Amino acid sequence: MNRALRPASCFATAAAAPLFCLALAATATPAQALPLAERDALRIAYTPRVFHFTSNKDYVDWNHVVALEWITPRHARWGADRAHFGVSMFDNSYGQFSQSIYAGLEWDWKPAWGGQLFYSLSPGLVHGYKAPFENRLPLNKALGVGVTVVPAIGWERDRLGFAISLAGSAVGLRGSWSFTR
């Protein structure tokens, strides 16, 4: 099917409303603390689209990646400054609704522009690549769940953050907002 004629998924059209309501509710009640430990945070991230290094007529233009992550220094290993555990929902490169779970580490790099540059590595599992694209992720065709490792470099200042992530043959720019105690 031509990507210009492909209808938007129901996820792509409905993702903005719950995200907006959650952000509004979390910022509208500053007197109520989130149930997090000291220095923990919840991060909401959004990537509207990814850019592929290769051309394929089956790729969709918009992916609408929405992620929720728990950030904590308590589970950091290998010299990392913090760990993150997350879930995401998105339309994969072929327009199929997909989900992922992942855990990763983040290392602070250096201060820049009033914030902090960091890099991260996030291995995870992805579900949702169906026929005829089920062989696009390792182990997906055999198990129904694919394996992925996503490196990223980013910048955070207070609660606002941006990161560039590499996922397979695509790169995405995400914006994020963190909620702390």
N, C-alpha and C positions, 0 to 999 in steps of 0.2 A: 504494500500500500504506500502511496506517495506520502511523505511526511507532512506536506502542506495540507493534505486531505485528512490526515489522521486526527480523530477527535481528541480533545484534551481528556485526560483521565479524571475520574471523579475526585481523586486525591488532589490533583493539581488545582482544581477549581475550589475545593473546600478547605485547603490547608491554611489559608490566611486567617480565617475567622477564629478557629480555636487558638491559634498562636497569638493573635491579637488579644483575645479575651484573657488568656493566661498571663500575658505580659501586663495588661491593665490591672488585673486582680493582684498580681504580685507587687506592683508599684503603688497601688492605691491603699494598701494597708501596711505602712512602714512600722507600725507599733507591734505587729505580730511577727515574731521571729520564725524563720524557717527551721525545721527540725534537723539542723546540721551541726556537726562538731565545729569547734573553733578552727578557722582557716579553711573549712570546706566551702564549696560553692556548687550551685546548679547553673549550668550554662545551656541556653537555648541558642541554636545556630540555624542559619538558613542559607542555602546555596540555590539561587534560581536556575542556574544552568551550568553545564560543564562544557569545556571546549576540547574536542578530540584532535589528536595529532594526525590521525588518518581520516580519510573520507570514506563514508559508507552511506548509501542511499537509505538504509534502514534506521539511521540515527535520528533521534528526535531533537528538537531545538531546546526544549525546556525540561528540566529534571525535577525541580522543586524538592530539593533535599531538606528535610526538617529533622533536626537532631536534638535530643535531650541528653545532657551529660552530667554526671556527678564528678566533681573535681576534688581531690583530696591529697594532701602531702603524706598522709599516714600509710599509704601503700606504695610509695615511690621506691624503686629499686635501681640499681646500676647507675647511681649518681644523678638520677632524675630529681627534679625539684617537686614534681607532683605526678600523680596518676589520674587517669580519667576512665570512666566506665560509661558507655553510652548505648543508646538505641536510636535508630533513624528509620525514616520512611521516605520513599522517593519513587520516581518513575525512572527505571534504568535506561540505559542508552537506547533501548529499543521500545520505549514507551510502556513497559510492563511494570505494574505496581510491585515494589520490592521493599524488603525490610532488612535491617542488619543489626547485629549486636556486636560490640567491640570493647576492648580494653586497651589502654595504651599509656605511654609515658611522655611527659613533657619536660624539656630541659630549657632553662632560661639561658639566653645567649648573651645579649648585651642591651643596655639601655638605648633607646632611640625615640626621638620625637615626643618626649615626655611620658613614654611608656616603656614596655619591655618587649624586645624581640625574643622569640622562642622557636624551638623546633620540636617535633613530636613524631612518634611512630605508633600506629594503631593497627594491630592485627585483629581480624574479626571474621564473622560468618555472615553470609548474605543469602537470603531466600527470595525467590521470585523470578529467577531467570527460567523461563519456560520455552517449550519448543516454538520455533526452530533454533532458539539461541541458548539452549541449556548447556552447550559445550563451551561457552565463553568464559567460564570461571573454573578454576581447578576443583575437581571432585564434585562439581555440581551435577553432572549427568548421572553419576553413580549414586550419589547420596541425596540429591535434591537441595543441597545446601552447599554453596561455594565458599572458598577460603579467599580472603583478601588481606593485604597489608598496605596501609595508606600512610606514607610519609607526608609531613606538612611543615611549613614554615609560616610563622605568624607574628602578630603584634597585638599587645593588649595594653590598655590604659584604663585604670579603674575597672569599670564593668564592661566597657566596650572592647571588642576584639575583631580582628580580621585574620584570615589564614588562607594560604594557597595550598591546596592538597593535590597530590598525584594519585589517581586511582586507575590502574591499568593503562590504557592509552588515552586518558583524559585528565585534564586539570580543571579544578573548580576553585572559585573564590567564595569564601563564606564570610558572612557577618555574624557576630554573636553578641549576646548580652548575658552577663553573669549575675546571679542573685546570691548574696551572702547573708550571713546572720546579721 
